[in-house]
Amino acid sequence: MSRLRAAPGPSARSEETPMSDSATDRADDGARGGSFGGANDGTSEEKRRRKAMLIRAGIYVFATHLFAGFVLLLFALGGRK
């Protein structure tokens, strides 16, 4: 039964990817301005979020005014008697 177990040695670890290699790759991507990090990613992400927030706020303001206009129209039509 002990023959079926794999011995913890270099052969068992050769199938796994060492963590230091992937961490080094990520650091290299960030230094080259890749998709994982970089100096400009934070500012472009912030600008994109700010633009999306302004668009969403504009839509909310427009929809609120449209709804308020509809309610005023209902009151105006209901008050005609």
PAKETOR-182637 format. One record per residue: residue in three letters; y, z, x of N, C-alpha, C, O in turn. Coordinates in nm, 3 decimals, always signed. Example, Ala and Ser with C-alpha at 12.3 -4.5 7.8 and 13.67 -1.06 7.14 Angstrom:
! PAKETOR-182637
SITE|ALA|-0.569|+0.780|+1.319|-0.450|+0.780|+1.230|-0.330|+0.780|+1.320|-0.332|+0.846|+1.424 $
SITE|SER|-0.225|+0.708|+1.285|-0.106|+0.714|+1.367|+0.003|+0.787|+1.290|+0.114|+0.804|+1.341 $
END
This chain:
! PAKETOR-182637
SITE|MET|-0.117|+0.000|+0.079|+0.000|+0.000|+0.000|+0.126|+0.000|+0.085|+0.228|-0.053|+0.041 $
SITE|SER|+0.122|+0.056|+0.201|+0.239|+0.058|+0.288|+0.266|-0.082|+0.345|+0.376|-0.106|+0.396 $
SITE|ARG|+0.171|-0.173|+0.338|+0.192|-0.309|+0.389|+0.282|-0.389|+0.295|+0.342|-0.488|+0.339 $
SITE|LEU|+0.294|-0.350|+0.168|+0.375|-0.425|+0.074|+0.523|-0.393|+0.086|+0.606|-0.472|+0.041 $
SITE|ARG|+0.558|-0.282|+0.143|+0.699|-0.246|+0.159|+0.758|-0.320|+0.278|+0.694|-0.340|+0.381 $
SITE|ALA|+0.882|-0.360|+0.261|+0.952|-0.425|+0.372|+1.011|-0.318|+0.461|+1.073|-0.222|+0.415 $
SITE|ALA|+0.991|-0.336|+0.588|+1.046|-0.241|+0.683|+1.197|-0.263|+0.696|+1.241|-0.377|+0.708 $
SITE|PRO|+1.275|-0.155|+0.695|+1.419|-0.172|+0.710|+1.453|-0.208|+0.854|+1.462|-0.122|+0.941 $
SITE|GLY|+1.472|-0.331|+0.876|+1.503|-0.379|+1.010|+1.597|-0.497|+1.004|+1.657|-0.524|+0.899 $
SITE|PRO|+1.611|-0.568|+1.113|+1.703|-0.681|+1.117|+1.663|-0.793|+1.021|+1.750|-0.864|+0.971 $
SITE|SER|+1.534|-0.810|+0.994|+1.491|-0.917|+0.903|+1.533|-0.888|+0.759|+1.563|-0.981|+0.684 $
SITE|ALA|+1.535|-0.761|+0.719|+1.576|-0.726|+0.583|+1.726|-0.743|+0.564|+1.770|-0.776|+0.454 $
SITE|ARG|+1.803|-0.723|+0.668|+1.948|-0.734|+0.658|+1.998|-0.876|+0.679|+2.114|-0.904|+0.649 $
SITE|SER|+1.916|-0.964|+0.727|+1.963|-1.100|+0.755|+1.994|-1.177|+0.627|+2.071|-1.273|+0.630 $
SITE|GLU|+1.936|-1.135|+0.514|+1.962|-1.203|+0.387|+2.095|-1.161|+0.326|+2.154|-1.235|+0.248 $
SITE|GLU|+2.144|-1.043|+0.361|+2.269|-0.993|+0.306|+2.387|-1.044|+0.387|+2.377|-1.062|+0.509 $
SITE|THR|+2.497|-1.066|+0.320|+2.620|-1.106|+0.389|+2.692|-0.981|+0.433|+2.718|-0.893|+0.351 $
SITE|PRO|+2.726|-0.970|+0.559|+2.797|-0.851|+0.604|+2.936|-0.844|+0.540|+3.001|-0.947|+0.518 $
SITE|MET|+2.980|-0.723|+0.512|+3.107|-0.705|+0.443|+3.225|-0.743|+0.532|+3.328|-0.789|+0.482 $
SITE|SER|+3.211|-0.725|+0.660|+3.324|-0.753|+0.749|+3.358|-0.902|+0.752|+3.474|-0.937|+0.771 $
SITE|ASP|+3.259|-0.990|+0.733|+3.288|-1.133|+0.733|+3.373|-1.173|+0.613|+3.468|-1.250|+0.629 $
SITE|SER|+3.340|-1.122|+0.493|+3.417|-1.159|+0.376|+3.557|-1.098|+0.380|+3.653|-1.159|+0.334 $
SITE|ALA|+3.569|-0.977|+0.436|+3.701|-0.915|+0.448|+3.787|-0.994|+0.546|+3.907|-1.009|+0.525 $
SITE|THR|+3.726|-1.043|+0.654|+3.799|-1.123|+0.751|+3.843|-1.255|+0.689|+3.955|-1.301|+0.714 $
SITE|ASP|+3.757|-1.316|+0.608|+3.794|-1.441|+0.542|+3.912|-1.421|+0.448|+4.002|-1.504|+0.443 $
SITE|ARG|+3.912|-1.310|+0.375|+4.023|-1.283|+0.283|+4.152|-1.261|+0.360|+4.258|-1.309|+0.319 $
SITE|ALA|+4.144|-1.190|+0.471|+4.264|-1.166|+0.551|+4.317|-1.297|+0.609|+4.438|-1.318|+0.618 $
SITE|ASP|+4.225|-1.386|+0.648|+4.268|-1.516|+0.701|+4.335|-1.599|+0.593|+4.434|-1.667|+0.620 $
SITE|ASP|+4.281|-1.597|+0.471|+4.342|-1.672|+0.361|+4.483|-1.622|+0.334|+4.573|-1.702|+0.310 $
SITE|GLY|+4.503|-1.491|+0.338|+4.635|-1.436|+0.314|+4.733|-1.473|+0.423|+4.850|-1.499|+0.395 $
SITE|ALA|+4.688|-1.477|+0.546|+4.776|-1.511|+0.656|+4.817|-1.658|+0.650|+4.927|-1.693|+0.692 $
SITE|ARG|+4.730|-1.743|+0.599|+4.762|-1.885|+0.590|+4.832|-1.920|+0.459|+4.865|-2.036|+0.435 $
SITE|GLY|+4.855|-1.821|+0.375|+4.918|-1.848|+0.246|+4.820|-1.900|+0.144|+4.857|-1.977|+0.056 $
SITE|GLY|+4.694|-1.858|+0.154|+4.591|-1.903|+0.061|+4.605|-1.837|-0.074|+4.708|-1.775|-0.103 $
SITE|SER|+4.503|-1.849|-0.156|+4.511|-1.800|-0.293|+4.488|-1.649|-0.303|+4.508|-1.593|-0.411 $
SITE|PHE|+4.447|-1.584|-0.196|+4.415|-1.442|-0.208|+4.534|-1.352|-0.178|+4.528|-1.233|-0.211 $
SITE|GLY|+4.636|-1.401|-0.120|+4.751|-1.317|-0.087|+4.858|-1.400|-0.022|+4.856|-1.523|-0.031 $
SITE|GLY|+4.949|-1.337|+0.041|+5.055|-1.408|+0.110|+5.190|-1.351|+0.071|+5.201|-1.271|-0.022 $
SITE|ALA|+5.291|-1.392|+0.143|+5.424|-1.339|+0.121|+5.487|-1.391|-0.007|+5.561|-1.317|-0.073 $
SITE|ASN|+5.462|-1.515|-0.044|+5.530|-1.574|-0.159|+5.456|-1.554|-0.290|+5.512|-1.582|-0.396 $
SITE|ASP|+5.334|-1.506|-0.287|+5.257|-1.491|-0.411|+5.318|-1.386|-0.503|+5.317|-1.405|-0.624 $
SITE|GLY|+5.370|-1.279|-0.448|+5.427|-1.174|-0.531|+5.552|-1.220|-0.604|+5.570|-1.189|-0.722 $
SITE|THR|+5.639|-1.293|-0.536|+5.762|-1.336|-0.599|+5.737|-1.446|-0.701|+5.801|-1.448|-0.806 $
SITE|SER|+5.647|-1.538|-0.672|+5.618|-1.643|-0.769|+5.547|-1.587|-0.892|+5.570|-1.633|-1.004 $
SITE|GLU|+5.462|-1.489|-0.871|+5.395|-1.423|-0.984|+5.497|-1.350|-1.069|+5.490|-1.353|-1.192 $
SITE|GLU|+5.592|-1.283|-1.004|+5.695|-1.212|-1.078|+5.784|-1.307|-1.157|+5.819|-1.278|-1.271 $
SITE|LYS|+5.820|-1.420|-1.098|+5.902|-1.520|-1.168|+5.826|-1.580|-1.285|+5.885|-1.603|-1.391 $
SITE|ARG|+5.698|-1.604|-1.268|+5.617|-1.661|-1.376|+5.607|-1.562|-1.492|+5.618|-1.601|-1.608 $
SITE|ARG|+5.585|-1.434|-1.461|+5.576|-1.333|-1.566|+5.709|-1.314|-1.637|+5.713|-1.297|-1.758 $
SITE|ARG|+5.818|-1.317|-1.561|+5.950|-1.301|-1.621|+5.981|-1.417|-1.715|+6.034|-1.396|-1.824 $
SITE|LYS|+5.947|-1.539|-1.673|+5.970|-1.656|-1.757|+5.887|-1.647|-1.885|+5.936|-1.676|-1.994 $
SITE|ALA|+5.761|-1.607|-1.872|+5.674|-1.592|-1.989|+5.728|-1.485|-2.083|+5.722|-1.500|-2.205 $
SITE|MET|+5.781|-1.375|-2.026|+5.835|-1.268|-2.108|+5.959|-1.316|-2.183|+5.976|-1.283|-2.300 $
SITE|LEU|+6.046|-1.394|-2.119|+6.166|-1.445|-2.184|+6.131|-1.543|-2.296|+6.194|-1.542|-2.402 $
SITE|ILE|+6.032|-1.626|-2.273|+5.988|-1.720|-2.377|+5.933|-1.643|-2.497|+5.964|-1.674|-2.612 $
SITE|ARG|+5.850|-1.543|-2.469|+5.792|-1.462|-2.576|+5.900|-1.387|-2.652|+5.895|-1.380|-2.775 $
SITE|ALA|+5.999|-1.331|-2.582|+6.109|-1.260|-2.648|+6.190|-1.356|-2.734|+6.231|-1.319|-2.844 $
SITE|GLY|+6.214|-1.478|-2.686|+6.287|-1.577|-2.766|+6.213|-1.613|-2.893|+6.273|-1.627|-3.000 $
SITE|ILE|+6.082|-1.627|-2.882|+6.001|-1.658|-3.001|+6.007|-1.542|-3.101|+6.019|-1.564|-3.221 $
SITE|TYR|+6.000|-1.417|-3.051|+6.007|-1.301|-3.139|+6.143|-1.294|-3.209|+6.150|-1.265|-3.329 $
SITE|VAL|+6.251|-1.319|-3.136|+6.385|-1.314|-3.196|+6.398|-1.422|-3.303|+6.449|-1.396|-3.411 $
SITE|PHE|+6.352|-1.543|-3.273|+6.359|-1.653|-3.370|+6.278|-1.620|-3.495|+6.325|-1.639|-3.607 $
SITE|ALA|+6.156|-1.572|-3.476|+6.070|-1.540|-3.591|+6.128|-1.426|-3.674|+6.118|-1.429|-3.796 $
SITE|THR|+6.188|-1.327|-3.610|+6.248|-1.215|-3.682|+6.365|-1.263|-3.767|+6.379|-1.223|-3.883 $
SITE|HIS|+6.450|-1.349|-3.710|+6.563|-1.403|-3.786|+6.516|-1.492|-3.901|+6.575|-1.491|-4.009 $
SITE|LEU|+6.412|-1.566|-3.878|+6.358|-1.651|-3.984|+6.305|-1.566|-4.099|+6.328|-1.596|-4.216 $
SITE|PHE|+6.234|-1.460|-4.066|+6.182|-1.370|-4.169|+6.295|-1.300|-4.243|+6.291|-1.287|-4.366 $
SITE|ALA|+6.398|-1.254|-4.169|+6.512|-1.187|-4.233|+6.585|-1.284|-4.326|+6.628|-1.244|-4.434 $
SITE|GLY|+6.599|-1.409|-4.285|+6.661|-1.509|-4.372|+6.581|-1.531|-4.499|+6.638|-1.547|-4.607 $
SITE|PHE|+6.450|-1.533|-4.486|+6.364|-1.550|-4.603|+6.378|-1.432|-4.699|+6.383|-1.452|-4.820 $
SITE|VAL|+6.384|-1.310|-4.646|+6.400|-1.191|-4.729|+6.535|-1.195|-4.799|+6.544|-1.162|-4.918 $
SITE|LEU|+6.642|-1.235|-4.728|+6.774|-1.246|-4.791|+6.773|-1.352|-4.901|+6.836|-1.334|-5.006 $
SITE|LEU|+6.703|-1.461|-4.877|+6.692|-1.564|-4.980|+6.621|-1.509|-5.104|+6.661|-1.539|-5.217 $
SITE|LEU|+6.517|-1.431|-5.084|+6.448|-1.370|-5.198|+6.540|-1.277|-5.276|+6.540|-1.278|-5.399 $
SITE|PHE|+6.619|-1.196|-5.205|+6.713|-1.107|-5.273|+6.820|-1.188|-5.348|+6.858|-1.152|-5.459 $
SITE|ALA|+6.868|-1.295|-5.286|+6.971|-1.377|-5.350|+6.916|-1.444|-5.475|+6.984|-1.449|-5.578 $
SITE|LEU|+6.795|-1.495|-5.468|+6.735|-1.560|-5.585|+6.697|-1.457|-5.691|+6.704|-1.486|-5.811 $
SITE|GLY|+6.656|-1.338|-5.649|+6.619|-1.233|-5.743|+6.741|-1.173|-5.812|+6.729|-1.123|-5.924 $
SITE|GLY|+6.857|-1.175|-5.749|+6.978|-1.118|-5.805|+7.048|-1.211|-5.904|+7.144|-1.168|-5.969 $
SITE|ARG|+7.005|-1.332|-5.917|+7.068|-1.428|-6.009|+7.015|-1.404|-6.150|+6.904|-1.447|-6.181 $
SITE|LYS|+7.086|-1.341|-6.232|+7.040|-1.324|-6.369|+7.152|-1.313|-6.464|+7.131|-1.298|-6.584 $
END
